[in-house]
């Protein structure tokens, strides 16, 4: 396959798995947005417990990211994908039927482990199965699916708002993504050809690459390139922190910091409260939140078609400009447009989301999977995703022992915090 215009079977499976993992991440993080008030009413939650319920999935995701890289390098991408699907199903069902809030937290932590595994594994898998010419487009599928999952979560929340035990149904419906990932992984997913070559399984790698590129000649060329780039089967953890790889490691950490320090999780988790704080009613805030989710989804589709044409760096620069301008207007709007802050805040959030989806949203996962060699890719991606989850946890939680420094969160919540 010379370009992304013709897709092989294995590339399609990779894209489907990336979509399902992204959908799981989007839905499970987004559904707490409409469900939190209902969970609070059911269990009479304190301020700290609301934060714990909200961020428990991020704690689990941290552990998934921490151990997922080594697991992917050790047992292969396919087995880790299957495991992520299994614990995703258990976590979703368990949290939905939990009789006590502690059980909700435990099962959402477990669900987070699956989310953490999938969020680093699938972009990595796409980068190893899809040819370079189409890697930008199909690498963006993950972020597109994240936004779709968020939109579905917001819509489900609006539809089940006011239904008896509606929060349980909201959480339970997330099992669809994990179950589908499990089925596709078991029935259709092939192992990564790069991982196969690193483990000496050359014939298996060749069969996959023949399907990907459409000819044995192209497959042999790719095998030669991969083997030339593989210095060893699996580099130790210490190699990741050596002087040789300091620059890409710092770049990856800076990218994940840039993605999270903008405060995107504050919008995902608390957008109804943001809308209420600027004058929207309770019902209107839920409808507006669905609109935000829909806009998030649409902007990701636009990026899907321009990521390989415009390049990574220009998109990152333009996205930074858009986000900076929108957040500056949002924070200053509380003083300049106090009587009309509602429409101003909504416009600023729309511009912010456009900027986020042009750059750090989809490009973080893609760039990180491209800047490390095969022997370090699993460990590096897992470590950087762990750092990303830790930053996300810091900026999404109001628990006193976790520092909250999000610029967007400060600008948004300064007028009236829901806690």
N, C-alpha and C positions, 0 to 999 in steps of 0.2 A: 504494500500500500504506500503510495508515494505521497499522498496528501490526505487530509481529513475528509475529502469529498467522497471517498469510498471507505466504508467501514467493514472491518473483518468481524467475525463472530465474537472473538475474544475481546475486541475493542468495544463492541456493543455491550457485552456482559460487564466489562469494566465500567462503562458509562452508567449502566443500570445500577450496579452496586454503589457507585459513587453517589448517584441520585438518592438511593435508599438510605445510605449513611448520612447524607446531608439532610434528608427529610427527617430522619430520627433526631438529629441535632436540633434542627429548627423547631420541630414540633415539641420536643420535650422541654426545651428552654422557653419557648413561646407560650405553652399552655399554662404555665404558672401565672402568667399575666392575668387572664380572666378567672383562674381557679383560686387564686390566693385569698380573696375575700370570703369565698364560700368555705375554704378550709379553715380560715380564721373563725368564722361563725360556728362551724361544727365542733372545733376543739378548743375554742376560747383561748386563742394563742396570745402569748405575750409578744412584746416587740422583738426580743431576741429570737424567739421561736419562729416568728414570721421570716426573719432573716435566714435562720437555719434551714427552714423548709425551702425557701427560694434558692439558696446556694448549695444545698446538699448535692445536687447533681453535678456542680462544678468540683466539689471535693472528690467525688467518685471519678470524674473525668481526669483529675490530676493523677490519680493512681493508674488509671488506664493508660495515660500518656507516659508515665514513668516506666512501666513494665512492658508496654506494648512494643516499643522499639526493639528491645532485646528478644521478645517472643517472636516478632516477625522475622528477625534475622536467624533465630534458632529453629523454629518449626515451620516457617514459611507463611506467606501472606494468606493463603486460603484457610488454613486451620485457625488463624487468629480471627479472620472474618466470620467463620462459623461460630467460634466462641463468643464473639461480640453479639451475634444474633441471638444466641441462647440466653445470655445473661440480660440482654435487652428485653426479651419476652418475659423472663422471670421478674425483672425489675418493674416493668409496666403493670403486670397483673398484680404483683404483690402490693405496690403502692396504691392501686385502685381499690383493693379489698381490705386494706389495713384497718384494724379496729382502733388503733391508737396513733397519735401523731408521731411517736417515736418510730413506729414501724413504717410510717410514710417516709420518714427521713432515711431510714436504713435501706429501704427498697429503692428510693430515688438515688441514693449513693451508689447502689449496685447498678442501677440503670445508667448512672453517670460513667461507670467503668466502661460499659459497652459503647457509650457515646464517645468517650475519650479514645478508645481503640479505633473506632470507625473514623473519627475526624482526622487522625493522622494517617491511618492505613490506606484509605481509599484514594486520596490524592497521590500518595506514593505509588500505589498499584497502577493507577492510570498513567503515571509518568514512565512506568516500566513496561507497559503493554501497548500504549498508543504511540505511534511514530512521532518524531519531533515536530513535523509539519502541522499536526493537528493537536498537539499537546496543550496549547493555550486554550483552544476552544473547549476541548473535552475535559481539561483540568478545571475549567470554570463551571462545569456541570455541578460540582459539589456545592459551590456557593449558591448557584441557581436553585438547587434543591433545598438548601437551608432556608432561603427566603420563601420558597413554596411551602415548606413545613411550617414556618412562622405564620404565613397567611392562612393555612388550613387551621392552625391552632386558634388564631383569633376568630375565625369564622365559626369554628366549633364552639368556642367560648360564648360567642354572641347567641348562637342557636340554642345552647343548653342553659343559658342564664335564666335562673328562676325555676329550673327543673329540680325536683326532689333528688338529692344525691347527684346533682349534675356534675360536681367536681370529680366524682369517681368515674363517671362516663368519659369526662374530658381526658383524664389520665389514662384510662383503659384503652382508648382508641389509638394511643401511640403504639400499641403492640403491633398494629398493622405493618408499620415500617420495619420493625425488628424481625417479625415473622417472615416478611417477604425477603429481607436480606439473608436470613437463614436458609430459606428454600433455594434461592438463586445460587448461594455459595455452595450448597451441598450438591445441587444438580448440574450446574453449568460452569462454575468458576474454575479456570485453569490456574496453575501456579505461575508466579512471575518468572519469565524466562531468565531474567538477570539472577534471581535467587537460585534457580535450577543450575545455571552455569557455575555459580559460586559454590554449589554443593556437588559439582561433578556430574550432574544429570544432563549431559549434553544433548542426548537424543530427544528427551522430553522438551527441552528448550527449543530445539530446532523445529519440532512439530508445531509448537505454538507460534514461532516466528514465521514459519511458512504460511500459516493462516493470516498472520498480521500483514505481511508484505506481499503475499500472493505468488512468491516464487522461491525456489531453493537457493538460487543465486543471491538474491537480496537477503535471505535469511542467513546464509553463510557469511556475507559481508557484515551483517549486524552482530553475529556471534564473534567474529574476529574483533570488531570494535569493542564489544563488551569485555572480551577476554583481555584485550590490551589495557583497558581501563581498570581492571581488577588487580590490585596489588596483592590482595590476600582475601580469603573467604570472608573473614569477619575481623574487623579491627577492634582492639580492646577499647574500653571506655576512655582510658587515658589518652588515646590518640585524638579523640575529639577535642581535647583541651590543649593539645600541643600547639607550638608556635605556628606550624604549617597551616593549621586550619583555624587560626584565630580570626582572620578576616571574615570568612563566610559564617562562622559561628556568631560573631558580633553582628553581622548583617541580619542573620535570622532572628536574633534576640531583639534587635532594633525594630524589625518589621512587626514582630508580635507585640512589642510595646506600642508601636504606632497604631496597630489595629485596635488595641484595647484601651489605650489612654484617652482616646476620643470619647469614651463613655457610651459605646453602642449598646452595651448590655443594660444600661439604665433605661434606654428607650424600649428595648425588647421586653424587659420585665415590668416596667412601671409606666408605660405610655398612657393607660387610662387615668392614672393619678396625675400625670403631667397635664393631660387635657383638663382634668377637673381643677387643677391649680391655676389654670389660666382662664377659667370661667365657663367651661363646658359642663353641662349636666351629666349625671351618672350614665343615663342611656346614650346620650350623644357622645360621650367619651368612648364608649365601647364601639359605636359605629365608626367614629373617627379613627380608632385604633385599627379596625379592619381596613380602612382606607390607607393608613400608613403601611400596613402589611402588603396591600395590593401594589402600592407604589414601589415598595422595596422589591417586590417580585418583578415588576415591569422593568425597572432599571437594570436588574441583573440580566434580563434577556438582551437588553441593548449591549451590555458589556460582552455577552457571549459572542457577538458578531464582530467586535472591534479589537479584542484582546490580542489576536495574532497580527492584525494589520497595523495597529498603532504602536505596539511594543509595550513592555512592562514599565520602563522608566517614565515615559511621557504621561501615561495614565496615572502613575503614582503621584507625579508632580501636580497634575490638574486636580486630582482628588484632594490633595492636601490644601490647595487653594480654596476649593469649594467648601470643604469642611470648616476651615478656619474662618472664612467669611460668614458662613451661616451661624456658627457658634458665637462669633463676635456680635452679630446682629441680635441673636437670641438673648444673650446676657444683657446687652445694652437696651434691648427693647423693653425690659422691665422699668426702665427709667424714662425712655423717650416716648414709648407708645403704651403707657399704662392703661389707658382707656380702651385700647384696641389690641391688647396683647394676645388675645385668642387667635385671630387670623394671622398675626405676625409670627407667633410661635409655630403655628401649623406650617406656614410657608418655609420658615427656617428649618424645621424638621425634614420637610420634603427635600430641600436643597442639600441638607446634611446627608440624608440617605443616598441621594444621587452621588455625592462625592465619595461616600464610603464604598458604594458598590462599583464605582469606577476603579478603585485602587485596592486598598488594604483588605476589603471584603474577600474577593475572589483571588487576588494575586498573592496573598500571603502563603497559602497552601501550595500554590504552583511554584513560586520562586524557591521556597525552602526545599522542595523536592528536587530542584534542578541544580542547586549550588554545591551539593556534596556528592562524592563518588559512591559507587555501589557499596564498598566495604564499610562506609560510615553512614550511609543514608538512613538506615533503620534507626540507629542510635541517635543520630543528629535530629531527625524528624521527631522522634519521641521526646527528646530532651527539650527541644524548642517548643513543642506543643505543651509540655509540662509547664514551662515558664509562662506560656500564653494563658493556660488555665489558672495559674497562680495570680497573674495580673487581673484576669477576669473576676476571680473570686474577691480580690481586694476591692474592686470597683463596683461590685454588685451587692456587697453585704454591708449591713449596718451593725453587725456584731462588733462590740467594742474592741476586741483584740485584733481585728483586721483593719489596717489603715485604709481609709477611703480618700482617694486623691483625684478622682475623675474630674476633669475640667468640665465635661458636659454635665456630669451629675451635679456639680456645684452650681453651674449656671442654671440648670433646670429646677433644682430643688431648693434654691435659696429662698423662694417666696413662701413655699409651704410644703414641708416634708410629710409624707403619708404616715411616718412613724413618729 
